[in-house]
Amino acid sequence: MNIDPRKNAEFYHDPTAYEAIKRCKDPKRQLQGKRSKVVGEYFENLISAACDFYNEQGLARIEKTPEPMKVLRPIVKQPGRFIACFEKAAQPDYKGTVKGGRAIVFEAKHTDHDRIERSRLTQEQLEGLEKHYRLGALAFVLVSFEFKDYFRIPWDIWRDMKEIYGRKYVKAEELENYRVKATSQMILLLSGIA
C-alpha cells in the first residue's frame, strides 16, 4: 500500500503536518554540523597559534582572511548590532608576508578520512590561489589528517593532482615530501621556509 505522507490517518490532505515533518532537522546532520564547527575552530586555533609565533619571531605576518559579510539590516534598539549573511568566499583562508617580502596565501582543510579530495576547494578558492601563485606568492593548501598528520601541499601539486596522482584525491602516505611538524599547540606550517 502506497501511503501519501501529505494525508493524515483519515486520508485527508494535511500539508501542514507534512511540511512540518519535512522541515524537522535531522539529528545526525545537526550533530555532524556541530562536530564540524568544533573541529574547524580547533584547526583554526592551531594555525592562529603558529601565525602568532611567526609574527612574534619576526619571521612572518599571516592573518586569517575575514569571511565577507553583507549587512541586511540593523537590529532595532541595539546600536552597533545587525543582521547579516555570509557571502560567497572568494579569497584564500590566510594571507600574509614572509620575512624577505614574499607574499604567502593558503587554504586550510581538515579531514577525518584517509584521503583529501581536490573538490574540497571551491572554484573561487582554486582561482584565487592560482592568481596569487602566478604573481609569485607562496601558495599552498595546509591539510590536517585526523589531527595526526599535517601537510603543506604546494599549490601546483594540489592544482595538478589529477595529472600527478591519476585521480582527484590524494592520501596522506603520498604526501610525505610535504609533511610539516606540529606540537600540541600549533602547526609549524613554515618549516623550511621561515
Protein Blocks (a to p, Z undefined) as FASTA:
>chain_A
ZZdfkbcfkopacfklmmmmmmpccfklmmmmmmmmmmmmmmmmmmmmmmmmmmmnopac
cdddddddddfbdcehighiacddddddfbdfbdcddehiiacdddddddfbfbdcfklp
cfklmmmmmmmmmnopacdddddehhlaccdddfklmmmmmmmnopabdcfklmmmmgcc
ddfkbccfkgokZZ
